[in-house]
Amino acid sequence: MTYIFLSLSYLILMIIILKMPKRLSLQEFYITFLVVSFHTLLADILFADIMDLYDLMRINGPQYSDIVIQTTIPALFGFIYLNFMPKDRFIGYYIFWIVFSIIYEQISRYFGYIDYKGWKIWYSVLFYMYACAFMRLHHKFIRKTIYKGKK
């Protein structure tokens, strides 16, 4: 069931990304992929591996598929988040994505991708609050940096 869930997640995310109006440049996509992947791997190493608060699809220890999934699914969500992020009225958008992320995480638990060991849902709320706020700052920074010399 876990692989079906992950495959369906990839399919839906790719359809959304291919069909959505592109508001991000290729440089923004590339930088966002690296930043989101780095943060995801860092968080998973700290919280899952070092603190042992949850497992991600652990079948006979870490697999190469773990790294691929950990670096791509969050980045795909990050692309969608940044692509549709409004300049104004951000609070509603921010809250929507935090709630959506919690719901997606709980669906991931149901299908066996995530297994809480000591993790609490409110840790996720705090993490997603940080992640969504960070992504807004990240987006402002890369826009300012990329387009600084083009004006």
C-alpha positions as CSV (number, residue, x, y, z in Angstrom):
1,M,0.0,0.0,0.0
2,T,2.9,2.4,0.8
3,Y,4.2,2.2,-2.8
4,I,0.8,2.7,-4.3
5,F,0.3,5.8,-2.1
6,L,3.7,7.2,-3.0
7,S,3.2,6.5,-6.7
8,L,-0.2,8.2,-6.6
9,S,1.3,11.2,-4.8
10,Y,4.0,11.5,-7.5
11,L,1.4,11.2,-10.2
12,I,-0.9,13.9,-8.7
13,L,2.0,16.3,-8.0
14,M,3.5,15.9,-11.5
15,I,0.1,16.5,-13.1
16,I,-0.4,19.7,-11.0
17,I,3.1,20.9,-11.8
18,L,2.8,20.2,-15.5
19,K,-0.6,21.9,-15.7
20,M,-0.1,24.9,-13.4
21,P,0.7,28.3,-14.8
22,K,4.4,28.7,-14.2
23,R,5.2,31.7,-12.1
24,L,8.7,30.5,-11.1
25,S,11.7,30.7,-13.3
26,L,13.9,27.7,-13.9
27,Q,16.5,29.1,-11.6
28,E,13.9,29.4,-8.8
29,F,12.8,25.8,-9.4
30,Y,16.4,24.6,-9.3
31,I,17.3,26.6,-6.1
32,T,14.1,25.6,-4.4
33,F,14.7,21.9,-5.2
34,L,18.1,22.1,-3.6
35,V,17.0,24.1,-0.5
36,V,13.9,22.0,0.2
37,S,15.7,18.7,-0.3
38,F,18.5,19.9,2.0
39,H,16.1,20.9,4.7
40,T,14.1,17.7,4.4
41,L,17.2,15.5,4.6
42,L,18.6,17.5,7.5
43,A,15.3,17.3,9.4
44,D,15.0,13.6,8.8
45,I,18.6,12.9,9.8
46,L,18.1,14.8,13.0
47,F,14.5,13.7,14.0
48,A,14.3,10.2,12.5
49,D,17.9,8.9,12.6
50,I,19.6,10.7,15.5
51,M,16.6,11.3,17.8
52,D,14.7,8.2,16.5
53,L,11.3,9.9,16.7
54,Y,9.9,8.4,13.6
55,D,10.7,6.0,10.7
56,L,10.2,6.5,7.0
57,M,9.5,3.3,5.2
58,R,12.2,1.5,7.0
59,I,12.4,-2.0,5.6
60,N,15.7,-3.6,6.6
61,G,17.3,-0.3,7.3
62,P,17.7,2.8,5.1
63,Q,17.2,2.2,1.3
64,Y,18.2,4.3,-1.7
65,S,14.5,4.8,-2.4
66,D,14.3,6.7,1.0
67,I,16.7,9.3,-0.3
68,V,14.9,9.7,-3.6
69,I,11.5,10.0,-1.9
70,Q,12.8,12.4,0.8
71,T,14.4,14.7,-1.8
72,T,11.7,14.8,-4.4
73,I,8.2,14.7,-2.8
74,P,8.8,17.7,-0.5
75,A,10.5,19.6,-3.3
76,L,7.4,19.0,-5.6
77,F,5.2,20.3,-2.8
78,G,7.6,23.3,-2.4
79,F,7.3,24.1,-6.1
80,I,3.5,24.2,-5.9
81,Y,3.6,26.2,-2.6
82,L,5.9,28.9,-4.1
83,N,4.3,29.0,-7.5
84,F,0.9,29.9,-6.1
85,M,2.1,32.0,-3.0
86,P,0.2,35.3,-3.0
87,K,2.0,38.6,-2.4
88,D,-0.8,39.8,-0.1
89,R,-3.2,37.9,2.2
90,F,-0.5,35.4,3.0
91,I,-1.8,34.4,6.4
92,G,-4.8,32.4,5.0
93,Y,-2.5,30.7,2.5
94,Y,0.0,30.0,5.2
95,I,-2.6,28.4,7.5
96,F,-4.0,26.4,4.5
97,W,-0.6,24.8,3.8
98,I,0.1,24.0,7.4
99,V,-3.3,22.2,7.7
100,F,-2.8,20.5,4.3
101,S,0.7,19.3,5.3
102,I,-0.6,17.8,8.6
103,I,-3.4,16.1,6.7
104,Y,-1.0,14.7,4.1
105,E,1.3,13.5,6.9
106,Q,-1.5,11.7,8.6
107,I,-2.5,10.1,5.3
108,S,1.2,9.1,4.9
109,R,1.0,7.5,8.4
110,Y,-2.2,5.6,7.4
111,F,-0.5,4.1,4.3
112,G,2.7,3.2,6.3
113,Y,5.1,5.7,4.9
114,I,5.6,7.4,8.3
115,D,5.7,5.5,11.6
116,Y,5.7,7.7,14.7
117,K,7.9,6.4,17.5
118,G,8.1,9.4,19.8
119,W,7.0,12.1,17.4
120,K,3.9,14.1,18.3
121,I,1.6,15.8,15.9
122,W,2.2,19.2,17.4
123,Y,5.9,18.8,16.5
124,S,4.7,18.6,12.9
125,V,2.6,21.8,13.3
126,L,5.7,23.6,14.6
127,F,7.8,22.2,11.8
128,Y,5.4,23.2,9.1
129,M,4.9,26.6,10.6
130,Y,8.7,27.1,10.3
131,A,8.9,25.5,6.8
132,C,6.1,27.6,5.3
133,A,7.5,30.8,6.8
134,F,11.0,29.9,5.7
135,M,9.9,29.2,2.2
136,R,8.3,32.7,2.0
137,L,11.6,34.2,3.1
138,H,13.5,31.9,0.7
139,H,11.3,33.0,-2.2
140,K,11.8,36.7,-1.4
141,F,15.6,36.2,-1.1
142,I,16.0,34.3,-4.4
143,R,13.8,36.7,-6.3
144,K,15.8,39.6,-5.0
145,T,19.1,37.8,-5.7
146,I,18.2,36.5,-9.2
147,Y,16.6,39.7,-10.5
148,K,18.9,42.2,-8.7
149,G,21.2,42.6,-11.8
150,K,18.4,42.5,-14.4
151,K,16.7,45.8,-13.5
